[in-house]
Amino acid sequence: MKSYQIDTNGYYGEFGGAYIPEILYQTVENLRKEYLPILESQSFQTEYHALLKDYVGRPSPLYYAQRLSQKYGCRIYLKREDLNHTGAHKINNAIGQILLARRMGKTRIIAETGAGQHGVAVATVCALMNMPCRVYMGATDVQRQHMNVERMRMLGAEVFPVESGNRTLKDATNEAIRDWCCHPADTFYIIGSTVGPHPYPDLVARLQSVISREIKEQLLAHEGRDYPDCLIACVGGGSNAAGTIYHYIDDERVRIFLGEAGGHGIETAETAATIQCGSTGIIHGARTLVMQDADGQIIEPYSLSAGLDYPGIGPLHAHLARMHRATVMAVNDDEALRAAFELTRLEGIIPALESAHALGLLTKIKFRADEVVVLTVSGRGDKDLETYLAHSSRFNTPIF
Protein backbone atom coordinates (compact mmCIF):
# COMPACT_ATOMS: atom_id res chain seq x y z
CA MET A 1 0.00 0.00 0.00
CA LYS A 2 1.26 3.47 -0.88
CA SER A 3 2.04 5.57 2.19
CA TYR A 4 2.52 9.30 2.58
CA GLN A 5 4.21 8.84 5.96
CA ILE A 6 7.91 9.37 6.65
CA ASP A 7 10.42 6.84 5.29
CA THR A 8 13.30 5.22 7.16
CA ASN A 9 15.72 7.95 6.05
CA GLY A 10 13.64 10.78 7.47
CA TYR A 11 12.05 11.96 4.24
CA TYR A 12 8.51 12.52 3.02
CA GLY A 13 9.12 11.97 -0.67
CA GLU A 14 11.76 14.56 -1.61
CA PHE A 15 11.23 16.63 1.53
CA GLY A 16 12.76 16.29 5.00
CA GLY A 17 16.18 15.12 6.09
CA ALA A 18 18.59 16.73 8.55
CA TYR A 19 20.70 19.63 7.27
CA ILE A 20 22.45 20.78 10.41
CA PRO A 21 25.70 22.32 11.66
CA GLU A 22 28.39 19.78 12.50
CA ILE A 23 28.30 20.80 16.17
CA LEU A 24 24.70 19.54 16.40
CA TYR A 25 25.22 16.31 14.50
CA GLN A 26 25.72 14.04 17.50
CA THR A 27 22.87 15.67 19.44
CA VAL A 28 20.40 15.21 16.60
CA GLU A 29 21.71 11.71 15.88
CA ASN A 30 21.20 10.71 19.52
CA LEU A 31 17.65 12.02 19.37
CA ARG A 32 17.03 10.10 16.14
CA LYS A 33 18.22 6.87 17.73
CA GLU A 34 16.35 7.29 21.00
CA TYR A 35 13.01 8.96 20.24
CA LEU A 36 11.07 5.95 18.95
CA PRO A 37 12.22 3.43 21.60
CA ILE A 38 11.35 5.97 24.29
CA LEU A 39 8.00 7.02 22.78
CA GLU A 40 6.96 3.41 22.29
CA SER A 41 7.99 2.28 25.79
CA GLN A 42 5.26 1.37 28.25
CA SER A 43 6.55 3.75 30.92
CA PHE A 44 6.46 6.73 28.54
CA GLN A 45 3.02 5.86 27.20
CA THR A 46 1.60 5.44 30.70
CA GLU A 47 2.97 8.77 31.96
CA TYR A 48 2.16 10.66 28.75
CA HIS A 49 -1.46 9.55 28.52
CA ALA A 50 -2.06 10.08 32.24
CA LEU A 51 -0.92 13.69 31.85
CA LEU A 52 -3.01 14.16 28.71
CA LYS A 53 -6.07 12.94 30.60
CA ASP A 54 -5.63 14.49 34.04
CA TYR A 55 -3.52 17.59 33.30
CA VAL A 56 -4.43 18.63 29.75
CA GLY A 57 -8.06 17.52 30.01
CA ARG A 58 -8.20 15.16 27.05
CA PRO A 59 -10.02 13.92 25.15
CA SER A 60 -10.95 17.31 23.71
CA PRO A 61 -14.60 17.40 22.60
CA LEU A 62 -15.75 16.78 19.05
CA TYR A 63 -18.60 19.27 18.83
CA TYR A 64 -21.37 19.16 16.21
CA ALA A 65 -21.72 22.78 15.05
CA GLN A 66 -25.38 22.90 14.10
CA ARG A 67 -25.69 26.50 12.92
CA LEU A 68 -22.40 26.38 11.04
CA SER A 69 -23.55 23.14 9.42
CA GLN A 70 -26.82 24.71 8.32
CA LYS A 71 -24.99 27.62 6.71
CA TYR A 72 -22.53 25.48 4.72
CA GLY A 73 -24.86 22.60 3.88
CA CYS A 74 -23.02 19.67 5.44
CA ARG A 75 -22.34 18.10 8.85
CA ILE A 76 -19.54 20.07 10.51
CA TYR A 77 -17.81 18.88 13.65
CA LEU A 78 -15.29 21.05 15.47
CA LYS A 79 -12.34 19.35 17.18
CA ARG A 80 -12.00 21.59 20.23
CA GLU A 81 -8.26 21.86 20.88
CA ASP A 82 -9.01 25.33 22.22
CA LEU A 83 -10.37 23.65 25.36
CA ASN A 84 -7.03 22.08 26.30
CA HIS A 85 -5.10 23.38 29.29
CA THR A 86 -3.13 26.44 28.05
CA GLY A 87 -5.71 26.99 25.29
CA ALA A 88 -4.29 25.21 22.25
CA HIS A 89 -3.00 21.97 20.76
CA LYS A 90 0.62 22.90 21.58
CA ILE A 91 0.47 21.31 25.05
CA ASN A 92 0.14 17.80 23.51
CA ASN A 93 3.59 18.10 21.98
CA ALA A 94 5.24 20.02 24.83
CA ILE A 95 4.37 17.38 27.41
CA GLY A 96 5.62 14.58 25.19
CA GLN A 97 8.91 16.29 24.38
CA ILE A 98 9.74 17.24 27.97
CA LEU A 99 9.16 13.64 29.05
CA LEU A 100 11.52 12.61 26.25
CA ALA A 101 14.09 15.23 27.30
CA ARG A 102 14.02 14.01 30.88
CA ARG A 103 14.53 10.41 29.81
CA MET A 104 17.50 11.51 27.68
CA GLY A 105 19.13 13.21 30.67
CA LYS A 106 18.72 16.80 29.46
CA THR A 107 18.56 19.49 32.14
CA ARG A 108 17.71 22.69 30.25
CA ILE A 109 14.90 23.50 27.81
CA ILE A 110 14.75 26.03 24.98
CA ALA A 111 11.92 26.77 22.57
CA GLU A 112 10.79 29.17 19.87
CA THR A 113 7.33 30.68 19.63
CA GLY A 114 5.32 32.90 17.32
CA ALA A 115 1.82 33.45 18.67
CA GLY A 116 3.10 32.44 22.08
CA GLN A 117 0.94 29.34 22.55
CA HIS A 118 3.87 26.98 22.12
CA GLY A 119 5.91 29.16 24.45
CA VAL A 120 3.17 29.05 27.06
CA ALA A 121 2.88 25.27 26.69
CA VAL A 122 6.65 24.81 27.12
CA ALA A 123 6.77 27.19 30.09
CA THR A 124 3.88 25.26 31.60
CA VAL A 125 5.51 21.84 31.33
CA CYS A 126 8.85 23.23 32.52
CA ALA A 127 7.12 24.54 35.64
CA LEU A 128 5.46 21.16 36.05
CA MET A 129 8.76 19.28 35.69
CA ASN A 130 10.92 21.88 37.53
CA MET A 131 13.25 22.53 34.59
CA PRO A 132 14.77 25.88 33.52
CA CYS A 133 13.37 27.28 30.30
CA ARG A 134 14.26 29.99 27.79
CA VAL A 135 11.75 30.91 25.07
CA TYR A 136 12.86 32.85 21.99
CA MET A 137 10.20 35.12 20.53
CA GLY A 138 10.42 37.77 17.83
CA ALA A 139 10.19 41.29 19.25
CA THR A 140 7.25 42.07 16.94
CA ASP A 141 5.38 39.07 18.33
CA VAL A 142 6.31 40.03 21.91
CA GLN A 143 4.42 43.28 21.32
CA ARG A 144 1.34 41.85 19.63
CA GLN A 145 1.08 38.80 21.91
CA HIS A 146 2.07 40.43 25.20
CA MET A 147 -0.55 38.52 27.21
CA ASN A 148 1.15 35.24 26.33
CA VAL A 149 4.54 36.77 27.16
CA GLU A 150 3.30 37.61 30.66
CA ARG A 151 1.88 34.10 31.04
CA MET A 152 5.28 32.61 30.16
CA ARG A 153 7.05 34.86 32.63
CA MET A 154 4.55 34.09 35.37
CA LEU A 155 5.24 30.40 34.78
CA GLY A 156 8.95 31.02 35.34
CA ALA A 157 10.27 31.04 31.77
CA GLU A 158 12.82 33.54 30.51
CA VAL A 159 11.39 35.20 27.39
CA PHE A 160 14.12 36.41 25.04
CA PRO A 161 12.89 39.04 22.51
CA VAL A 162 14.64 38.64 19.14
CA GLU A 163 15.42 41.91 17.35
CA SER A 164 16.93 40.52 14.14
CA GLY A 165 15.26 40.18 10.75
CA ASN A 166 11.51 40.70 10.68
CA ARG A 167 11.45 40.06 14.46
CA THR A 168 8.92 37.22 14.11
CA LEU A 169 8.84 33.40 14.16
CA LYS A 170 11.64 32.73 11.66
CA ASP A 171 14.00 34.93 13.62
CA ALA A 172 13.03 33.35 16.93
CA THR A 173 13.82 29.93 15.45
CA ASN A 174 17.20 31.17 14.21
CA GLU A 175 18.13 32.36 17.71
CA ALA A 176 16.96 29.12 19.32
CA ILE A 177 19.18 27.12 16.95
CA ARG A 178 22.16 29.37 17.78
CA ASP A 179 21.57 28.71 21.49
CA TRP A 180 21.34 24.97 20.82
CA CYS A 181 24.66 25.07 18.96
CA CYS A 182 26.28 26.65 22.01
CA HIS A 183 24.79 24.20 24.54
CA PRO A 184 24.28 20.86 22.77
CA ALA A 185 25.18 18.60 25.70
CA ASP A 186 22.64 19.64 28.35
CA THR A 187 19.96 21.44 26.31
CA PHE A 188 16.85 19.97 24.71
CA TYR A 189 15.19 22.07 22.01
CA ILE A 190 11.41 21.57 22.14
CA ILE A 191 10.39 22.49 18.60
CA GLY A 192 6.77 23.54 18.39
CA SER A 193 5.81 22.39 14.91
CA THR A 194 6.47 19.72 12.29
CA VAL A 195 9.58 21.56 11.10
CA GLY A 196 13.31 21.27 11.68
CA PRO A 197 15.73 18.39 11.07
CA HIS A 198 14.63 14.77 11.23
CA PRO A 199 13.36 13.38 13.58
CA TYR A 200 11.47 16.51 14.72
CA PRO A 201 8.74 16.54 12.02
CA ASP A 202 7.90 12.91 12.79
CA LEU A 203 8.30 13.35 16.56
CA VAL A 204 5.88 16.29 16.67
CA ALA A 205 3.40 14.59 14.33
CA ARG A 206 3.37 11.45 16.48
CA LEU A 207 2.77 13.44 19.67
CA GLN A 208 -0.01 15.45 18.03
CA SER A 209 -1.59 12.33 16.52
CA VAL A 210 -3.68 12.02 19.67
CA ILE A 211 -5.99 14.46 17.86
CA SER A 212 -6.83 12.15 14.96
CA ARG A 213 -6.90 9.10 17.21
CA GLU A 214 -9.64 10.78 19.25
CA ILE A 215 -11.45 11.92 16.10
CA LYS A 216 -11.71 8.25 15.00
CA GLU A 217 -13.20 7.21 18.34
CA GLN A 218 -15.53 10.20 18.60
CA LEU A 219 -16.83 9.97 15.03
CA LEU A 220 -17.65 6.32 15.61
CA ALA A 221 -19.81 7.37 18.55
CA HIS A 222 -21.42 10.31 16.73
CA GLU A 223 -21.79 8.97 13.18
CA GLY A 224 -21.34 5.21 13.38
CA ARG A 225 -18.13 5.34 11.32
CA ASP A 226 -14.62 6.31 12.28
CA TYR A 227 -13.67 8.52 9.32
CA PRO A 228 -14.94 11.86 7.97
CA ASP A 229 -15.36 12.82 4.35
CA CYS A 230 -13.28 15.97 4.83
CA LEU A 231 -10.65 17.16 7.29
CA ILE A 232 -9.84 20.87 7.58
CA ALA A 233 -7.01 22.54 9.50
CA CYS A 234 -4.82 25.63 9.35
CA VAL A 235 -1.15 25.20 8.50
CA GLY A 236 1.91 27.31 9.26
CA GLY A 237 4.65 24.95 10.32
CA GLY A 238 1.96 22.30 10.49
CA SER A 239 1.61 20.63 13.89
CA ASN A 240 -2.14 20.85 14.45
CA ALA A 241 -2.70 19.89 10.83
CA ALA A 242 -0.38 16.89 11.19
CA GLY A 243 -2.21 15.80 14.33
CA THR A 244 -5.60 16.20 12.67
CA ILE A 245 -4.74 14.10 9.62
CA TYR A 246 -2.18 11.65 11.05
CA HIS A 247 -4.37 8.53 11.16
CA TYR A 248 -6.06 9.42 7.87
CA ILE A 249 -3.07 10.30 5.69
CA ASP A 250 -3.21 7.02 3.78
CA ASP A 251 -7.04 6.79 3.78
CA GLU A 252 -8.01 8.05 0.33
CA ARG A 253 -11.69 8.19 1.34
CA VAL A 254 -10.85 11.32 3.33
CA ARG A 255 -10.28 14.64 1.57
CA ILE A 256 -7.73 16.90 3.27
CA PHE A 257 -7.94 20.70 3.09
CA LEU A 258 -5.32 22.97 4.66
CA GLY A 259 -5.53 26.75 5.00
CA GLU A 260 -2.29 28.73 4.94
CA ALA A 261 -1.87 32.42 5.66
CA GLY A 262 -2.51 34.49 2.55
CA GLY A 263 -1.84 37.78 4.34
CA HIS A 264 -2.80 40.61 1.99
CA GLY A 265 -2.94 38.18 -0.95
CA ILE A 266 -0.60 35.80 -2.73
CA GLU A 267 -0.28 38.30 -5.56
CA THR A 268 1.30 40.79 -3.14
CA ALA A 269 4.62 40.79 -1.33
CA GLU A 270 2.80 40.55 1.99
CA THR A 271 1.89 36.90 2.36
CA ALA A 272 2.96 33.77 4.23
CA ALA A 273 1.47 31.28 1.75
CA THR A 274 4.54 29.08 1.38
CA ILE A 275 2.92 26.28 -0.61
CA GLN A 276 1.42 28.79 -3.04
CA CYS A 277 4.51 30.99 -3.34
CA GLY A 278 7.48 28.90 -2.22
CA SER A 279 10.06 26.73 -3.92
CA THR A 280 12.23 23.84 -2.80
CA GLY A 281 15.00 24.86 -0.41
CA ILE A 282 16.53 24.36 3.01
CA ILE A 283 15.27 26.07 6.14
CA HIS A 284 15.97 25.31 9.80
CA GLY A 285 17.47 21.93 9.07
CA ALA A 286 15.03 20.44 6.58
CA ARG A 287 14.49 20.34 2.82
CA THR A 288 11.03 21.68 2.16
CA LEU A 289 9.16 24.47 0.40
CA VAL A 290 10.54 27.89 1.30
CA MET A 291 9.67 31.48 0.49
CA GLN A 292 12.93 32.62 -1.09
CA ASP A 293 14.31 34.76 -3.87
CA ALA A 294 16.34 33.62 -6.89
CA ASP A 295 19.52 33.68 -4.79
CA GLY A 296 18.00 31.46 -2.08
CA GLN A 297 17.60 34.33 0.41
CA ILE A 298 14.54 34.10 2.65
CA ILE A 299 11.63 36.37 1.71
CA GLU A 300 10.10 37.79 4.87
CA PRO A 301 6.56 36.44 5.28
CA TYR A 302 3.57 38.45 6.43
CA SER A 303 0.35 37.46 8.18
CA LEU A 304 -1.91 39.13 10.69
CA SER A 305 -1.58 35.83 12.57
CA ALA A 306 1.58 35.62 14.66
CA GLY A 307 1.53 31.82 14.50
CA LEU A 308 1.37 31.43 10.72
CA ASP A 309 3.94 33.93 9.43
CA TYR A 310 6.65 31.35 8.81
CA PRO A 311 8.55 31.30 5.47
CA GLY A 312 8.61 27.50 5.32
CA ILE A 313 6.27 24.56 5.79
CA GLY A 314 6.67 21.18 7.43
CA PRO A 315 8.08 18.59 4.99
CA LEU A 316 5.04 16.36 5.52
CA HIS A 317 2.72 19.08 4.23
CA ALA A 318 5.05 20.01 1.39
CA HIS A 319 4.91 16.37 0.28
CA LEU A 320 1.13 16.09 0.65
CA ALA A 321 0.71 19.22 -1.45
CA ARG A 322 3.24 18.12 -4.08
CA MET A 323 1.52 14.72 -4.39
CA HIS A 324 -1.95 16.33 -4.45
CA ARG A 325 -2.98 14.34 -1.39
CA ALA A 326 -3.93 17.58 0.36
CA THR A 327 -5.55 20.65 -1.14
CA VAL A 328 -3.84 23.73 0.26
CA MET A 329 -5.44 27.14 -0.20
CA ALA A 330 -4.43 30.60 0.94
CA VAL A 331 -6.79 32.40 3.31
CA ASN A 332 -6.22 36.14 3.45
CA ASP A 333 -6.30 38.25 6.61
CA ASP A 334 -9.77 39.61 5.91
CA GLU A 335 -11.16 36.17 5.11
CA ALA A 336 -9.80 34.81 8.38
CA LEU A 337 -11.20 37.73 10.37
CA ARG A 338 -14.62 37.31 8.79
CA ALA A 339 -14.59 33.60 9.59
CA ALA A 340 -13.58 34.26 13.21
CA PHE A 341 -16.47 36.67 13.77
CA GLU A 342 -18.84 34.26 12.03
CA LEU A 343 -17.95 31.36 14.33
CA THR A 344 -18.21 33.64 17.35
CA ARG A 345 -21.73 34.73 16.43
CA LEU A 346 -23.01 31.39 15.12
CA GLU A 347 -21.57 29.02 17.74
CA GLY A 348 -20.38 31.17 20.65
CA ILE A 349 -16.75 30.11 20.13
CA ILE A 350 -13.98 32.71 19.74
CA PRO A 351 -11.20 30.96 17.80
CA ALA A 352 -7.52 31.78 17.65
CA LEU A 353 -6.62 33.80 14.56
CA GLU A 354 -4.63 30.79 13.33
CA SER A 355 -7.74 28.57 13.56
CA ALA A 356 -9.74 31.22 11.71
CA HIS A 357 -7.66 30.40 8.63
CA ALA A 358 -9.12 26.89 8.70
CA LEU A 359 -12.62 28.31 9.12
CA GLY A 360 -11.95 30.62 6.17
CA LEU A 361 -11.79 27.55 3.91
CA LEU A 362 -15.49 26.79 4.42
CA THR A 363 -16.45 29.35 1.77
CA LYS A 364 -13.95 27.88 -0.69
CA ILE A 365 -15.00 24.20 -0.60
CA LYS A 366 -18.11 22.66 -2.16
CA PHE A 367 -19.76 20.19 0.21
CA ARG A 368 -22.52 17.63 -0.27
CA ALA A 369 -25.35 17.65 2.23
CA ASP A 370 -24.44 14.20 3.54
CA GLU A 371 -20.72 14.93 3.97
CA VAL A 372 -19.16 14.73 7.42
CA VAL A 373 -16.56 17.45 7.92
CA VAL A 374 -14.14 17.72 10.85
CA LEU A 375 -12.42 21.07 11.36
CA THR A 376 -9.82 21.55 14.06
CA VAL A 377 -10.10 24.67 16.17
CA SER A 378 -6.45 24.65 17.15
CA GLY A 379 -6.64 27.34 19.81
CA ARG A 380 -8.83 29.86 21.55
CA GLY A 381 -8.95 33.54 20.69
CA ASP A 382 -8.15 35.18 24.03
CA LYS A 383 -4.65 36.05 22.83
CA ASP A 384 -6.03 37.70 19.68
CA LEU A 385 -8.76 39.78 21.30
CA GLU A 386 -6.97 43.09 20.72
CA THR A 387 -6.62 42.25 17.02
CA TYR A 388 -10.29 41.34 16.81
CA LEU A 389 -11.27 44.55 18.60
CA ALA A 390 -9.20 46.59 16.17
CA HIS A 391 -11.05 45.10 13.19
CA SER A 392 -14.55 44.55 14.60
CA SER A 393 -16.09 47.68 13.06
CA ARG A 394 -14.99 46.64 9.57
CA PHE A 395 -17.04 43.47 9.85
CA ASN A 396 -20.07 45.22 11.31
CA THR A 397 -19.61 43.11 14.41
CA PRO A 398 -19.30 45.30 17.50
CA ILE A 399 -17.88 43.54 20.55
CA PHE A 400 -19.42 44.48 23.85
CORUR-V337124 format. One line per field, one symbol per residue. phi: phi as a letter, one per 30 degrees, with the letter a starting at -180 (. if undefined). psi: psi as a letter, one per 40 degrees, with the letter a starting at -180 (. if undefined). burial: # if it has 16 or more other ideal C-beta (glycine too) atoms within 10 Angstrom, else .. A space follows every 10 residues. Layout:
phi->???
psi->???
burial->???
This chain:
phi->.dbcddcdci bcidckibcb dedceddddd dddcddeddd ddddeddddd dedccdjddd dccddddddd dciaccccdc ddcdeijade dedddddddd eddcidbbcb acacdjdddd ddedddddch bdbbccbeed deddbddddd dedddjdccc dccdhdibde dddedddded ddbddccccd dcbdbjdece ededddddde ddddeeddde ddcibcbcdb cbadbcdkdd ddddcedcec cddcdcbbcc ddidkddcdc abddddccbd acbhjbdadb dbcdciddcd dbadddccdc dbaededddd dddidcccbd cdeddddedd dddeddbibc dddddddddd dedccccddc dcccbdddac cedcdddddd cdddchbdcc
psi->hhieiiaeef igbeibahgi iddedddddd ddddddddde iddddddddd ddddddfiii ihhhgddddd defahhhhhg eeeiheeied dddddddddd dddeeieihi iiiceedddd ddddddddef iihhhhhidd dddefddddd ddddeeihhh hheibefadd dddddddddd defddehhhg heafiaihed dddddddeed dddddddddd ddeeieiidi hhiihcdedd ddddedeede gedhhhhhhi hebeieeieg ifgdddeiih ahhfeihahi hiadeehhhh ihidheeegh eaiidddddd ddefdihhih hidddddddd ddddddefhh iiddddddde edeehhiide hhhhhhgdii eddedddddd edddefgih.
burial->...#.#...# ##..####.# ...#..##.. ##..#..##. ...#..##.. ##...#.### ###.#..##. .#.####### ########## ########## ###..#.### ########## ######.... #.######## ##.##..##. ##..#.#.## ##..###### #######.## ...#..#### ########## ########## ##.##..##. ......#### ########## #########. ...####### ###..#...# ########.. #.######## ##.....### ########## ########## ##..###### ########## ####..#.## ########## ##..#.#... ########## #.##..##.. #.....#...
